[in-house]
Amino acid sequence: LDQFAEHRESIGCVVLDLTMPGMDGKEAFKKLRALNPELPIIIASGLSVGQVIGQFEDMPPTSVIQKPYQIADLSTTIQEIFKDS
């Protein structure tokens, strides 16, 4: 969050894991969206897409990628997010 706040103009997308030490991904997600409601956020999780989306009913993530994933999968997901930009 500190890095995003300091470099927000140069960050176009965030890949966020749901399981993190200290602050979980859901809390970090909410804080990032409070800083920038339009920020594309990809949630990485071992849970199914439906299970992840169910945790974010009020404000869903831009996309969900299931772990483990390949770099090519992440690249495709990012390209999909920005294809209309």
C-alpha positions, 0 to 999 in steps of 0.5 A, spaced: 500 500 500 505 504 501 508 503 494 502 504 491 501 510 494 508 513 493 508 510 485 500 510 483 501 514 477 506 509 474 502 503 477 497 501 472 495 494 475 495 490 481 496 482 482 494 481 489 494 474 493 488 473 497 493 469 502 499 474 505 502 475 512 500 481 516 494 483 512 490 479 508 488 480 500 481 482 501 483 488 506 489 490 502 484 490 496 479 494 499 484 499 501 487 499 494 480 501 491 479 506 497 485 509 494 483 508 486 476 505 485 478 505 478 485 501 479 485 494 475 486 489 481 487 481 479 486 476 485 491 470 485 488 464 489 488 457 489 480 458 490 475 457 484 473 464 481 466 463 484 469 462 491 473 468 490 468 473 487 463 471 492 468 474 497 468 481 494 460 481 493 460 489 494 466 491 489 468 485 485 476 484 482 477 486 475 479 479 474 481 472 478 487 468 476 487 461 479 494 459 482 498 455 480 498 459 474 503 460 468 506 467 466 503 466 459 496 466 463 498 472 467 500 475 461 493 474 457 489 476 463 493 483 463 492 483 456 484 482 456 484 488 462 487 493 457 485 491 450 480 496 450 484 502 453 
